Amino acid sequence: MMLQRRTASSRSISQWVFVVISAWCRLVLK
């Protein structure tokens, strides 16, 4: 149960990081 919850949290963080990086790249390329 703990492992499953940790995996979900990790997945959520990965998505957030991906969004932040894509947005940052946009600002840099712009």
PyMOL commands that place a pseudoatom at each C-alpha (Angstrom):
pseudoatom trace, name=CA, resn=MET, resi=1, chain=A, elem=C, hetatm=0, pos=[0.000, 0.000, 0.000]
pseudoatom trace, name=CA, resn=MET, resi=2, chain=A, elem=C, hetatm=0, pos=[2.769, 2.413, 0.918]
pseudoatom trace, name=CA, resn=LEU, resi=3, chain=A, elem=C, hetatm=0, pos=[4.715, 1.538, -2.235]
pseudoatom trace, name=CA, resn=GLN, resi=4, chain=A, elem=C, hetatm=0, pos=[1.649, 2.101, -4.418]
pseudoatom trace, name=CA, resn=ARG, resi=5, chain=A, elem=C, hetatm=0, pos=[1.045, 5.486, -2.823]
pseudoatom trace, name=CA, resn=ARG, resi=6, chain=A, elem=C, hetatm=0, pos=[4.704, 6.420, -3.296]
pseudoatom trace, name=CA, resn=THR, resi=7, chain=A, elem=C, hetatm=0, pos=[4.545, 5.431, -6.972]
pseudoatom trace, name=CA, resn=ALA, resi=8, chain=A, elem=C, hetatm=0, pos=[1.462, 7.598, -7.516]
pseudoatom trace, name=CA, resn=SER, resi=9, chain=A, elem=C, hetatm=0, pos=[3.212, 10.530, -5.856]
pseudoatom trace, name=CA, resn=SER, resi=10, chain=A, elem=C, hetatm=0, pos=[6.305, 10.015, -8.012]
pseudoatom trace, name=CA, resn=ARG, resi=11, chain=A, elem=C, hetatm=0, pos=[4.155, 9.913, -11.124]
pseudoatom trace, name=CA, resn=SER, resi=12, chain=A, elem=C, hetatm=0, pos=[2.434, 13.158, -10.117]
pseudoatom trace, name=CA, resn=ILE, resi=13, chain=A, elem=C, hetatm=0, pos=[5.790, 14.863, -9.567]
pseudoatom trace, name=CA, resn=SER, resi=14, chain=A, elem=C, hetatm=0, pos=[7.037, 13.640, -12.955]
pseudoatom trace, name=CA, resn=GLN, resi=15, chain=A, elem=C, hetatm=0, pos=[4.074, 15.235, -14.716]
pseudoatom trace, name=CA, resn=TRP, resi=16, chain=A, elem=C, hetatm=0, pos=[4.586, 18.519, -12.832]
pseudoatom trace, name=CA, resn=VAL, resi=17, chain=A, elem=C, hetatm=0, pos=[8.295, 18.547, -13.693]
pseudoatom trace, name=CA, resn=PHE, resi=18, chain=A, elem=C, hetatm=0, pos=[7.515, 17.872, -17.364]
pseudoatom trace, name=CA, resn=VAL, resi=19, chain=A, elem=C, hetatm=0, pos=[5.064, 20.799, -17.464]
pseudoatom trace, name=CA, resn=VAL, resi=20, chain=A, elem=C, hetatm=0, pos=[7.539, 23.142, -15.773]
pseudoatom trace, name=CA, resn=ILE, resi=21, chain=A, elem=C, hetatm=0, pos=[10.394, 22.162, -18.119]
pseudoatom trace, name=CA, resn=SER, resi=22, chain=A, elem=C, hetatm=0, pos=[8.231, 22.579, -21.231]
pseudoatom trace, name=CA, resn=ALA, resi=23, chain=A, elem=C, hetatm=0, pos=[7.067, 26.002, -20.036]
pseudoatom trace, name=CA, resn=TRP, resi=24, chain=A, elem=C, hetatm=0, pos=[10.656, 27.036, -19.208]
pseudoatom trace, name=CA, resn=CYS, resi=25, chain=A, elem=C, hetatm=0, pos=[11.867, 25.891, -22.632]
pseudoatom trace, name=CA, resn=ARG, resi=26, chain=A, elem=C, hetatm=0, pos=[9.143, 28.016, -24.234]
pseudoatom trace, name=CA, resn=LEU, resi=27, chain=A, elem=C, hetatm=0, pos=[10.351, 31.116, -22.388]
pseudoatom trace, name=CA, resn=VAL, resi=28, chain=A, elem=C, hetatm=0, pos=[13.977, 30.402, -23.287]
pseudoatom trace, name=CA, resn=LEU, resi=29, chain=A, elem=C, hetatm=0, pos=[13.279, 29.697, -26.966]
pseudoatom trace, name=CA, resn=LYS, resi=30, chain=A, elem=C, hetatm=0, pos=[10.984, 32.703, -27.152]
for i in range(1, 30): cmd.bond("trace and resi %d" % i, "trace and resi %d" % (i + 1))
show_as sticks, trace
zoom trace
